Amino acid sequence: MTNAEPDIDQSAIDETVDWLITARQFKGPRQVLDELCTRLVGAGVDIYRAAVFIRTLHPSIMGRRFSWTKGEGVQVIEASYALLDSELFQQSTIGHVYRHGQPVRIHLDGPDADSSYNTADELRKEGASDYLMLPMFFSNGEVHGISWAIRQPGGFLADELAAFDAVTPAFARATEIYALRRTAVTFLDTYVGHGAGARILSGSVQRGDVQEIDAVILAADLRGFSRYTSHHDGAEVVARLNAFFERLVAPITEQGGEVLKFTGDGLLAIFPYEAEVDLKQRCHDALTAAQAAQASIATDLDEADIDEIIKCGIALHPGRVLFGNVGTESRLDFTAIGAAVNMAARLETVAGEQGEDIVVSSDFVAAEEGAYGSLGQFSLKGFEGEREVFKPL
Protein backbone atom coordinates (compact mmCIF):
# COMPACT_ATOMS: atom_id res chain seq x y z
CA MET A 1 0.00 0.00 0.00
CA THR A 2 1.26 3.50 -0.84
CA ASN A 3 0.16 6.82 0.57
CA ALA A 4 -1.39 9.62 -1.40
CA GLU A 5 0.89 12.37 -2.64
CA PRO A 6 1.32 14.76 0.32
CA ASP A 7 0.60 18.43 -0.01
CA ILE A 8 4.14 19.79 0.30
CA ASP A 9 4.46 23.56 0.49
CA GLN A 10 7.49 24.11 -1.74
CA SER A 11 7.66 27.81 -0.93
CA ALA A 12 8.00 26.92 2.76
CA ILE A 13 10.84 24.55 1.91
CA ASP A 14 12.57 27.31 -0.07
CA GLU A 15 12.10 29.72 2.84
CA THR A 16 13.64 27.15 5.18
CA VAL A 17 16.71 26.86 2.97
CA ASP A 18 17.01 30.66 2.83
CA TRP A 19 16.69 30.82 6.62
CA LEU A 20 19.53 28.33 7.06
CA ILE A 21 21.75 30.21 4.62
CA THR A 22 21.05 33.85 5.49
CA ALA A 23 20.20 33.87 9.21
CA ARG A 24 22.56 36.27 11.00
CA GLN A 25 22.34 34.53 14.32
CA PHE A 26 21.14 31.18 15.66
CA LYS A 27 20.32 30.55 19.31
CA GLY A 28 22.04 27.17 19.50
CA PRO A 29 22.20 23.71 17.89
CA ARG A 30 19.19 22.41 19.80
CA GLN A 31 17.05 25.34 18.74
CA VAL A 32 18.20 25.17 15.11
CA LEU A 33 17.30 21.48 14.80
CA ASP A 34 13.98 22.04 16.56
CA GLU A 35 13.04 24.90 14.25
CA LEU A 36 14.19 23.03 11.16
CA CYS A 37 11.96 20.06 12.01
CA THR A 38 9.07 22.34 12.94
CA ARG A 39 9.36 24.14 9.61
CA LEU A 40 9.42 20.85 7.68
CA VAL A 41 6.33 19.59 9.49
CA GLY A 42 4.63 22.91 8.80
CA ALA A 43 5.50 22.51 5.12
CA GLY A 44 3.71 19.15 5.01
CA VAL A 45 6.60 16.72 5.65
CA ASP A 46 5.10 14.57 8.40
CA ILE A 47 8.29 13.44 10.14
CA TYR A 48 8.03 12.30 13.74
CA ARG A 49 11.71 11.86 14.48
CA ALA A 50 15.03 13.29 13.31
CA ALA A 51 18.61 13.07 14.53
CA VAL A 52 21.91 14.77 13.77
CA PHE A 53 25.24 13.03 14.39
CA ILE A 54 28.31 15.27 14.69
CA ARG A 55 31.90 14.11 15.22
CA THR A 56 33.91 16.35 17.54
CA LEU A 57 37.51 17.21 18.32
CA HIS A 58 37.40 16.69 22.06
CA PRO A 59 39.77 14.83 24.41
CA SER A 60 37.05 12.51 25.72
CA ILE A 61 33.95 12.98 23.52
CA MET A 62 33.94 11.32 20.10
CA GLY A 63 30.66 12.86 18.99
CA ARG A 64 27.21 14.14 19.87
CA ARG A 65 23.77 13.00 18.82
CA PHE A 66 21.03 15.66 18.68
CA SER A 67 17.72 13.80 18.60
CA TRP A 68 14.38 15.52 17.82
CA THR A 69 11.01 13.86 18.54
CA LYS A 70 7.75 15.48 17.54
CA GLY A 71 6.09 17.07 20.57
CA GLU A 72 9.11 16.43 22.80
CA GLY A 73 11.88 18.66 21.47
CA VAL A 74 15.61 17.91 21.25
CA GLN A 75 17.78 15.70 23.45
CA VAL A 76 21.59 15.49 23.31
CA ILE A 77 23.67 12.36 23.91
CA GLU A 78 27.48 12.30 23.99
CA ALA A 79 29.49 9.28 22.85
CA SER A 80 33.01 8.28 23.88
CA TYR A 81 35.76 7.15 21.52
CA ALA A 82 35.24 3.56 22.66
CA LEU A 83 32.01 3.53 20.63
CA LEU A 84 33.94 3.67 17.33
CA ASP A 85 35.27 0.11 17.79
CA SER A 86 32.03 -1.32 19.14
CA GLU A 87 29.77 -3.74 17.28
CA LEU A 88 26.89 -1.37 17.99
CA PHE A 89 28.56 1.36 15.94
CA GLN A 90 29.70 -0.95 13.15
CA GLN A 91 26.12 -2.13 12.60
CA SER A 92 24.60 1.34 12.80
CA THR A 93 23.43 3.54 9.96
CA ILE A 94 25.69 6.39 11.06
CA GLY A 95 28.64 3.98 11.05
CA HIS A 96 27.83 3.16 7.43
CA VAL A 97 27.58 6.84 6.53
CA TYR A 98 30.90 7.64 8.23
CA ARG A 99 32.65 4.80 6.41
CA HIS A 100 31.17 5.23 2.93
CA GLY A 101 29.65 8.71 2.75
CA GLN A 102 26.50 7.23 1.20
CA PRO A 103 22.82 7.48 2.27
CA VAL A 104 21.06 4.65 4.06
CA ARG A 105 17.33 4.00 3.69
CA ILE A 106 15.40 1.42 5.69
CA HIS A 107 11.95 0.52 4.35
CA LEU A 108 9.88 -0.68 7.28
CA ASP A 109 6.45 -1.09 5.66
CA GLY A 110 5.39 -4.67 5.02
CA PRO A 111 6.58 -8.13 6.08
CA ASP A 112 9.91 -7.86 4.23
CA ALA A 113 11.14 -4.83 6.14
CA ASP A 114 14.89 -4.34 6.06
CA SER A 115 16.44 -5.16 9.45
CA SER A 116 20.15 -5.39 8.58
CA TYR A 117 20.85 -2.31 10.73
CA ASN A 118 20.50 -2.37 14.50
CA THR A 119 18.09 0.58 14.56
CA ALA A 120 15.44 -1.19 12.47
CA ASP A 121 13.77 -3.06 15.35
CA GLU A 122 13.59 0.12 17.43
CA LEU A 123 12.00 2.03 14.54
CA ARG A 124 9.50 -0.75 13.88
CA LYS A 125 8.40 -0.71 17.53
CA GLU A 126 7.81 3.04 17.21
CA GLY A 127 5.54 2.42 14.21
CA ALA A 128 7.94 3.89 11.65
CA SER A 129 7.28 3.12 8.01
CA ASP A 130 10.45 4.58 6.53
CA TYR A 131 13.85 5.85 7.66
CA LEU A 132 16.53 7.81 5.83
CA MET A 133 20.06 8.67 6.91
CA LEU A 134 21.85 11.25 4.74
CA PRO A 135 25.53 12.22 4.89
CA MET A 136 26.31 15.83 5.72
CA PHE A 137 29.53 17.00 4.13
CA PHE A 138 31.58 19.74 5.76
CA SER A 139 33.81 22.01 3.69
CA ASN A 140 36.96 20.21 4.91
CA GLY A 141 35.69 16.83 3.69
CA GLU A 142 34.41 15.55 7.04
CA VAL A 143 31.30 13.37 6.89
CA HIS A 144 28.54 13.71 9.47
CA GLY A 145 24.93 12.55 9.33
CA ILE A 146 21.28 13.51 9.62
CA SER A 147 18.37 11.06 9.77
CA TRP A 148 14.61 11.28 9.28
CA ALA A 149 11.81 8.87 10.19
CA ILE A 150 8.13 8.83 9.24
CA ARG A 151 5.05 6.82 10.17
CA GLN A 152 2.80 7.40 7.17
CA PRO A 153 1.90 4.20 5.24
CA GLY A 154 4.11 3.67 2.24
CA GLY A 155 6.97 5.72 3.60
CA PHE A 156 8.61 8.75 2.03
CA LEU A 157 7.52 10.01 -1.35
CA ALA A 158 9.49 11.92 -3.94
CA ASP A 159 8.59 15.43 -2.75
CA GLU A 160 9.58 14.61 0.83
CA LEU A 161 12.92 13.14 -0.25
CA ALA A 162 13.48 16.21 -2.40
CA ALA A 163 12.81 18.42 0.64
CA PHE A 164 15.50 16.55 2.64
CA ASP A 165 17.94 16.90 -0.24
CA ALA A 166 17.23 20.64 -0.38
CA VAL A 167 17.69 21.45 3.31
CA THR A 168 20.61 19.12 4.12
CA PRO A 169 23.46 21.09 2.43
CA ALA A 170 22.29 24.38 3.97
CA PHE A 171 21.86 22.73 7.37
CA ALA A 172 25.36 21.25 7.02
CA ARG A 173 26.81 24.77 6.57
CA ALA A 174 25.03 26.06 9.66
CA THR A 175 26.10 22.97 11.62
CA GLU A 176 29.71 23.35 10.49
CA ILE A 177 29.80 26.90 11.84
CA TYR A 178 28.62 25.66 15.22
CA ALA A 179 31.06 22.75 15.15
CA LEU A 180 34.01 25.02 14.36
CA ARG A 181 33.03 27.43 17.12
CA ARG A 182 32.64 24.61 19.61
CA THR A 183 35.96 23.11 18.53
CA ALA A 184 37.69 26.44 19.10
CA VAL A 185 36.15 26.71 22.56
CA THR A 186 37.09 23.11 23.37
CA PHE A 187 40.70 23.60 22.27
CA LEU A 188 41.08 26.81 24.24
CA ASP A 189 39.45 25.33 27.35
CA THR A 190 41.68 22.27 27.05
CA TYR A 191 44.99 23.98 26.39
CA VAL A 192 44.82 27.39 28.06
CA GLY A 193 41.83 27.17 30.46
CA HIS A 194 38.26 28.46 30.31
CA GLY A 195 38.86 32.01 31.47
CA ALA A 196 41.88 32.53 29.23
CA GLY A 197 40.05 30.90 26.34
CA ALA A 198 37.07 33.21 26.74
CA ARG A 199 39.36 36.24 26.66
CA ILE A 200 41.12 34.98 23.54
CA LEU A 201 37.81 34.39 21.74
CA SER A 202 36.67 37.87 22.74
CA GLY A 203 39.65 39.39 20.90
CA SER A 204 42.61 39.39 23.31
CA VAL A 205 45.01 37.94 20.77
CA GLN A 206 47.77 40.54 20.47
CA ARG A 207 51.06 40.50 22.30
CA GLY A 208 50.76 42.87 25.24
CA ASP A 209 47.02 42.31 25.75
CA VAL A 210 47.47 42.00 29.52
CA GLN A 211 45.04 42.66 32.36
CA GLU A 212 45.77 43.08 36.05
CA ILE A 213 43.65 40.76 38.18
CA ASP A 214 43.60 39.69 41.81
CA ALA A 215 43.87 35.98 42.43
CA VAL A 216 44.98 33.31 44.83
CA ILE A 217 47.82 31.45 43.14
CA LEU A 218 48.31 27.71 43.51
CA ALA A 219 51.65 26.23 42.50
CA ALA A 220 52.16 22.48 42.65
CA ASP A 221 55.05 20.17 41.83
CA LEU A 222 55.44 16.40 41.64
CA ARG A 223 58.18 15.11 43.93
CA GLY A 224 60.79 12.58 42.89
CA PHE A 225 59.71 12.71 39.27
CA SER A 226 63.23 12.93 37.85
CA ARG A 227 64.26 9.81 39.76
CA TYR A 228 61.08 8.04 38.70
CA THR A 229 61.68 8.96 35.05
CA SER A 230 65.17 7.46 35.08
CA HIS A 231 63.89 4.09 36.34
CA HIS A 232 60.69 3.66 34.29
CA ASP A 233 59.76 3.51 30.64
CA GLY A 234 57.87 6.23 28.80
CA ALA A 235 54.41 4.67 29.18
CA GLU A 236 54.82 4.41 32.95
CA VAL A 237 56.11 7.98 33.20
CA VAL A 238 53.14 9.36 31.26
CA ALA A 239 50.70 7.26 33.30
CA ARG A 240 52.17 8.56 36.55
CA LEU A 241 52.02 12.15 35.37
CA ASN A 242 48.44 11.81 34.13
CA ALA A 243 47.34 10.21 37.39
CA PHE A 244 48.93 13.05 39.34
CA PHE A 245 47.31 15.77 37.26
CA GLU A 246 43.92 14.03 37.33
CA ARG A 247 43.87 14.03 41.11
CA LEU A 248 45.13 17.58 41.33
CA VAL A 249 43.03 19.30 38.67
CA ALA A 250 39.63 17.89 39.61
CA PRO A 251 39.35 19.60 43.04
CA ILE A 252 40.80 22.84 41.64
CA THR A 253 38.04 22.94 39.03
CA GLU A 254 35.38 21.98 41.57
CA GLN A 255 36.36 24.95 43.73
CA GLY A 256 36.21 27.41 40.84
CA GLY A 257 39.92 27.57 40.13
CA GLU A 258 41.50 27.58 36.69
CA VAL A 259 44.61 25.70 35.65
CA LEU A 260 46.71 28.00 33.48
CA LYS A 261 49.53 25.67 32.52
CA PHE A 262 51.30 22.40 33.16
CA THR A 263 55.01 22.93 33.68
CA GLY A 264 56.55 19.52 33.15
CA ASP A 265 55.77 17.77 36.41
CA GLY A 266 54.00 20.77 38.00
CA LEU A 267 51.16 23.15 37.37
CA LEU A 268 50.05 26.72 37.95
CA ALA A 269 46.44 27.57 38.82
CA ILE A 270 44.59 30.70 39.92
CA PHE A 271 41.44 31.45 41.90
CA PRO A 272 40.46 34.96 40.72
CA TYR A 273 38.47 37.35 42.87
CA GLU A 274 37.13 40.84 42.14
CA ALA A 275 36.67 42.42 45.56
CA GLU A 276 38.58 42.38 48.82
CA VAL A 277 35.53 40.91 50.57
CA ASP A 278 35.89 37.83 48.33
CA LEU A 279 39.53 37.25 49.25
CA LYS A 280 38.82 35.18 52.36
CA GLN A 281 36.43 32.90 50.49
CA ARG A 282 38.79 32.41 47.56
CA CYS A 283 41.64 31.59 49.92
CA HIS A 284 39.36 29.05 51.56
CA ASP A 285 38.43 27.63 48.15
CA ALA A 286 42.09 27.27 47.19
CA LEU A 287 42.96 25.60 50.48
CA THR A 288 39.98 23.24 50.17
CA ALA A 289 41.15 22.29 46.67
CA ALA A 290 44.72 21.73 47.85
CA GLN A 291 43.64 19.57 50.79
CA ALA A 292 41.24 17.54 48.63
CA ALA A 293 43.99 17.02 46.06
CA GLN A 294 46.47 15.85 48.68
CA ALA A 295 43.89 13.48 50.17
CA SER A 296 43.32 11.97 46.74
CA ILE A 297 47.02 11.83 45.89
CA ALA A 298 47.79 10.10 49.20
CA THR A 299 45.64 7.10 48.31
CA ASP A 300 47.21 4.10 46.63
CA LEU A 301 46.57 4.08 42.89
CA ASP A 302 44.85 1.08 41.36
CA GLU A 303 46.43 1.43 37.93
CA ALA A 304 48.75 -1.51 37.30
CA ASP A 305 51.31 0.58 35.43
CA ILE A 306 51.91 2.95 38.34
CA ASP A 307 53.80 1.25 41.14
CA GLU A 308 54.41 4.15 43.51
CA ILE A 309 52.28 6.52 45.51
CA ILE A 310 52.27 10.01 44.05
CA LYS A 311 53.49 12.84 46.26
CA CYS A 312 53.60 16.56 45.60
CA GLY A 313 54.00 19.93 47.24
CA ILE A 314 51.43 22.72 46.95
CA ALA A 315 51.95 26.42 47.73
CA LEU A 316 49.24 29.08 48.08
CA HIS A 317 49.61 32.86 47.95
CA PRO A 318 47.19 35.73 47.14
CA GLY A 319 48.16 38.78 45.12
CA ARG A 320 47.88 40.81 41.96
CA VAL A 321 48.98 39.19 38.71
CA LEU A 322 49.32 40.21 35.07
CA PHE A 323 46.99 37.97 33.07
CA GLY A 324 47.37 37.92 29.30
CA ASN A 325 49.56 37.40 26.24
CA VAL A 326 53.31 37.10 26.61
CA GLY A 327 55.78 35.98 23.96
CA THR A 328 56.75 36.82 20.38
CA GLU A 329 54.63 38.15 17.56
CA SER A 330 54.17 34.64 16.14
CA ARG A 331 54.12 32.54 19.33
CA LEU A 332 52.20 33.67 22.40
CA ASP A 333 51.48 32.18 25.79
CA PHE A 334 48.36 33.28 27.67
CA THR A 335 49.46 33.09 31.29
CA ALA A 336 49.82 34.87 34.62
CA ILE A 337 53.04 36.57 35.62
CA GLY A 338 54.18 38.90 38.37
CA ALA A 339 55.63 38.99 41.87
CA ALA A 340 52.71 37.05 43.33
CA VAL A 341 53.28 34.17 40.90
CA ASN A 342 57.00 34.20 41.70
CA MET A 343 56.20 34.10 45.42
CA ALA A 344 54.00 31.03 44.98
CA ALA A 345 56.76 29.30 43.04
CA ARG A 346 59.34 30.06 45.75
CA LEU A 347 56.98 28.84 48.45
CA GLU A 348 56.53 25.58 46.56
CA THR A 349 60.30 25.14 46.68
CA VAL A 350 60.14 25.57 50.46
CA ALA A 351 57.43 22.92 50.62
CA GLY A 352 59.75 20.48 48.85
CA GLU A 353 62.72 21.32 51.03
CA GLN A 354 60.68 20.95 54.23
CA GLY A 355 58.78 17.87 53.07
CA GLU A 356 55.43 19.58 53.57
CA ASP A 357 52.32 18.82 51.55
CA ILE A 358 50.89 22.37 51.68
CA VAL A 359 52.54 25.67 52.59
CA VAL A 360 51.10 29.20 52.52
CA SER A 361 52.33 32.76 52.83
CA SER A 362 51.69 35.17 55.69
CA ASP A 363 49.36 37.12 53.36
CA PHE A 364 47.33 33.96 52.86
CA VAL A 365 47.15 33.32 56.61
CA ALA A 366 45.97 36.87 57.28
CA ALA A 367 43.25 36.62 54.64
CA GLU A 368 41.97 33.09 55.30
CA GLU A 369 42.02 33.42 59.11
CA GLY A 370 42.31 29.69 59.74
CA ALA A 371 44.60 27.66 61.96
CA TYR A 372 48.21 27.63 60.80
CA GLY A 373 51.59 26.77 62.23
CA SER A 374 54.80 28.61 61.38
CA LEU A 375 57.59 26.74 59.61
CA GLY A 376 60.01 29.58 60.28
CA GLN A 377 61.66 32.37 58.31
CA PHE A 378 63.08 31.66 54.85
CA SER A 379 65.10 33.59 52.29
CA LEU A 380 63.23 33.39 49.00
CA LYS A 381 65.07 33.95 45.74
CA GLY A 382 64.11 37.28 44.17
CA PHE A 383 62.65 38.72 47.39
CA GLU A 384 64.42 40.92 49.93
CA GLY A 385 64.69 39.80 53.52
CA GLU A 386 63.25 36.68 55.04
CA ARG A 387 59.62 35.63 54.76
CA GLU A 388 57.68 33.57 57.27
CA VAL A 389 56.10 30.45 55.81
CA PHE A 390 53.17 28.53 57.31
CA LYS A 391 51.41 25.22 57.01
CA PRO A 392 47.72 24.54 57.71
CA LEU A 393 47.01 22.72 60.96
N, C-alpha and C positions, 0 to 999 in steps of 0.2 A: 504494500500500500504506500502511496506517495501523497504528500500534502499538497494543497493548493498553493499556487504561486503567491507568496506573501506580498503585502503592499508595502514595499520598501520606499521610503522617502529619500530619493537620491540627493535632493538639495540639502537635506539634513546631514547626509554622509559627507558631502562636499564641505559643508560648514564645519564639520568635525575635523576634517583634514586641515582646513585653514586655521582652525583654533589651535591644533597641535603645532603647526608651523609658525604662526605669527604671534602667539600669546607672549606678551612681554614677561610675565611672571606667573609661575605655578606655585601653589601652596605646599606641595610635597608629593612624593611618589604615590602614597595612599590615595590622596585626593585626586590626582591625575587619573589613576586607573579607575577609581569610582566614577568620576565624571565621564570618562570615555565609555564605560559600560552603560551608564545611564543614558548617554546620548545615542548609543547604538540601539538600545531597547526602545527609546523614544522614536527612532527612525524606522522601527518595525522589525528589527532583528531580535528575535525572541530568545536570546541567550539567558541561561540561568546561572552559568558559572564561567569564570575566566581566571587565568593565572598567568603571571609573568615570572620568568626565571632569569635571574641576573647573576653572573659570576662576579666575584669581587677580588680586589687586591687587598687582603687583610691577613694579619698574622695567624688568626685562628678561625676565620669564617670563610668558607669556600664560596658560598653564594647565599642569596636570599630569594624566597618565594613569596610573591605578593598574590594572595588568593582572594578573588571577589566572588561573592555569592549574592544572588538577587535577594533584596530585602534584609541582608545582614551586613553589607559593607565589606571592607578589606581587612584581611588578617595577614601578618607577616611571620614567616618561619625562617630561621637561619640554619644553614647546614655546615657541618665541619668538613675538613678535607678528607676525613676517613670515608665519607660517603662516596667519593669518586671511585674507590676500588671495591665497593660493595656490590653484591648481586642485585640488590634493589635498584641501584642506579643503572647498572648495565642493562636491565630489562625495562627501564622506563622510557617513556617517549622523549623526555628531555635529554636523556643519555644518547638516544639515537640522533637527535637534532644536533647535539654538541659534536658528535663524532662525524656526521655526514653532511650537516648543513642542509638537510632536505626535510620537507614537511612530513608529518605523520597524521593519517586520518584513520579513525576507528569507527566503522559502521556497527552500530549496536542494535539496529532494528532487525527483528526476525530471528529464526532459530540458528542461523549460521553466523552469528555475530563474531567478529574478530576478537580473540582474547589472547593474542600473542604477547601483549604488553600487560604489565602488572597492574595498570590502572583500570583495565577494562571491567573487571568484576565490581570494583567500587562504583564506576560510572553506571553500570547496569542496575545496581542496587538503588541508585539515586533516580532511576527512571530515564536516564539519558538515551537518546536515540542516535546521536552522532557526536563525534569529538574530533577536533582539529588542532594540531600543534604546528605552528609556523616558526621558522627561524627568524630571528631579528638580527640583522647585520649592522655592526657598528662600523664607523669610518676607518678604524684601524684593522678591520678584518675579523674581529672577535664575533663569535656566534652566541647569541642568547635565544630565548624562546618565549612565545606567548601562545596560550591555548584557549580554546573556546568549546563550550559544550551546550547542547540544546536538547529539549525534550519533545519537540514537535514530531509527530509521526512522519517517517520518511527521511528525517534528518535535514541537513543543510541543502538549500537550493542555490542555483547559480548566482542570484542577486546577493544572497547573504555571503557566499564565498568571495564575491567581487568586493563587497564592503570590507571584509577582513583584509583582502589584498590592498585595498586603498588606504586603510588607516595604519597598517603595520609599519611601513617605512617612516611615516611621519612620527608615529609613536616611538619608533626606535631612536630617532634623532632626539626627541625630548628626553627619553630614558638615558641616552648616552650622556647628555649634559648633566643629569643628576648623578650618574655613575662617576663621571670625571670629578665632579665637585666632591662627592663623598670620598673618592679615592684620595683626593688632595687632603681632605680633612683627616682621613685615616693615617696617611703617611706623616703628616705634621704631628698629629697626636702621638703616633708611635715613636717618632724619631726626635722630636724636640719638646713634646709635652703639649697639653691642651691649651694652656694660657698663652704660651709662646706661639703655638700654631694659629690661634685666633688672631693674634696681633699681626702675624705674617700675612694671613689671608685678608686682613683689613687694610693692608698696604704698607706695613713696616718692613720694607725689603731692602732699603738702602743702608750702606755702611754709615754708621753714626746715628741711626735711628735708635736712640737710647732713652729710656725713661727711668727716673728715680722712683723706687718703690720701697716701702717698709716691709720687712719679712723676717720670719724666724728661719735661720739657715740650719739645715741638717747635713752634716758631712759624715759619710760612713766609709769604712775600709775593711776589706777581708784580710784576716790575719793568717800568716803562714802560707800565703798563696804562692810565693816564689818557690818555696821549698816543695810545696805540693806539685807544682808544675814540673819540677825537675825529676820527680819520681813517678809520674803518671803520664799516660798517653793523651793525645789531644782530645779524644772523645770524653775521657774522664774529667779532664780539665774544664771543658765546656759544660759538662753536666753539673760539676760542682759550682761553677760560676752562675749558671742559670738557676740552680736551686737556691743559692744565696740571694740573688736578686729577687726571685719570686717571693721569698719570705720577707724581704725587706720592703719591697715596693707596695705590696698589698695593703699593709696598715697605713702607709704614708698616704695612699690614695683614699682610703676609707676616712681618714681624718682631714681630708681637704687639702692635702699637700700636693705639690707637683714636682716630679723628678725632672730636672733639667738636663742632666747628662750622666752617662756612665763613664767613669775614668779608669779603664782597665779593670782592676778588682775593687773599685770603689764607686760611690755615686754622690751627686750633689742634688739636694732637694730644697725647696722653699715652701714656707707657709705664709703667704702674703696677708697683710692686714692694712686697713685704710685709716683707722683712727686709733689713738692711744688707748682708748677704752677697750679696744679689741686685743691689745697686746697680751694681756694675761691669758685670755682664752686661747689665742693662737700658740702661746708657749705651752699651755696645757695640752693642746692638740698634738703638738710636735713631740712632747714628752710621752704622751699616750702611744703615739705611733712608734717611737723608739723602743718603749718597753714591750709593746706587743710584738715588734719585730724580734727583739732579743729572746722573748719567750718562745717564739716559733723557731728561731735559729737554734736554740738550745736543745730542742728535741732531736732524737736520733732520726735520721732520714731513712725512708724505706727503700729508696732507689738502690738497686743492686750495684750500679756502677759508681756509687759514691760511698767510699768506705771510711770516711772520717766525719766527725761532727763539725759543722761550720761554726766559726767564731768570727766576730767582728767588733770593731770599736765604732761608737757613734758619738758625735759632738754636736751640741746645740748652742746657738748664739743668735740673739735678735739684733737687727740693725738696718741701716739704709744701704741698698744695693743699686747698682746701675744695671738695668734689665733691658737688653736689646742686642743689636747686631755689632759684632766685633770681627775683624778679619781683613781680608783684601777685597778689592773690587769684584773679583770673580769667585771668591770662596769665603763665605761668612759663617759665623757660628752665633746662634741666638742663645745667649747665656746671661748669667749674673756675675758681675765682678764688683770689686770694691773692698774696702778694709774689713767690712763685716764678714765677707766670704773668706778672706784670708785668715781672720781670727778663727772661724769655724775649722778651717783646715789645720791650723796650728794646734787647736784644742784636740783634734782627732789624733794628732801625733802624740800628745800627752796621754791620751787614753791608751794608745798602744804601749807607750813606755811604762805606764803604771799598771797595765793589765786590767784596766777597767772597761766594763761594757758600755757605760754611758757617762760622759762628762759634760758639764755645762759651765758657762761663764758667770761672772758675778752679775752682769746685766740680766742674764736669764733668771738667776735666783731672785733678784729684786723684783722682776716683773711677774714671775709665776707664783711666788710667795708660798712655795711648798717646803717640805722638809729636806734639807741638803746637808751634807757633811763636807768640810773643806779637805782637799787633798794637798794643800800647801800653795806656796808661791812658786811660779815658774817663769823663766825667761823665754819669751816666744819670739821666734825669728821675725824680724820686720816691725816689732813693736818695742817702744822704749819702756824701760823699767820691767819690774816683775808683775805678773798678773795672778790673782788667786783663782784657782780652779776647783770646782765642786763636783760631787757626785750625788745623785738622788738617793735618799735613804728609804 
